[in-house]
C-alpha cells in the first residue's frame, strides 16, 4: 500500500493524511474535498487528490525524492 501525502500550507512540510491506497484506486478517486488534521501546525487542511501525492515509505516531499535512495514518490497531477 502507498501513503497519501499533502503539504502543510503554513510550513510547506509534508503531512501524512492517514490514507493508504494503491495507485489505480487513487487515480480513480473523484475530486472531492478532504480534510486532514496537521501534526505540524495543528490545523485542519482541506485538500483534493490534485494536491496530493503517493509515497511508498517515509514522509518525503516530491522534491526530496530525488535525494532519497529508496522511497520513490509518484506525484499525482
PyMOL commands that set and color helices and strands:
alter all, ss='L'
color gray80, all
select helices_A, chain A and resi 23-28+64-67
alter helices_A, ss='H'
color red, helices_A
select strands_A, chain A and resi 2-7+14-21+34-37+44-47+53-55+73-75
alter strands_A, ss='S'
color yellow, strands_A
deselect
rebuild
show_as cartoon
